[in-house]
Amino acid sequence: MNGTNYVSEVKVDTAAWPPTFKLTAKDEEGTVTEAIDHAKLIQQEQYAWDGGKWYLAFAPVSPQEIENARLQSQLDYLALVADIDLDA
């Protein structure tokens, strides 16, 4: 970990990652150096100036974002059972 960036020698396949997840970073000895209960991936970029390493940037998910997702999930469920198209 480098601040809120994870540095990797290879590109990380993030396609199967959920929108939010628990992020735990450990040092070489296995000691937890950072833990975020609700995190999200912001971006993954490769930088030539650092030997082509990949940087993955993470951020905590705010309580408001968690509440918005909960409410959207409830609306989606109600629309499904009531057969209502929310996109119309």
ABEGO torsion letter per residue (X at the ends): XBEABBBBABBBBAAABBABBBBBBBBAAGBBABBBABBBBABBBBBAAAGGBBBBBBBBBBAAAAAAAAAAAAAAAAAAAAGBBAAX
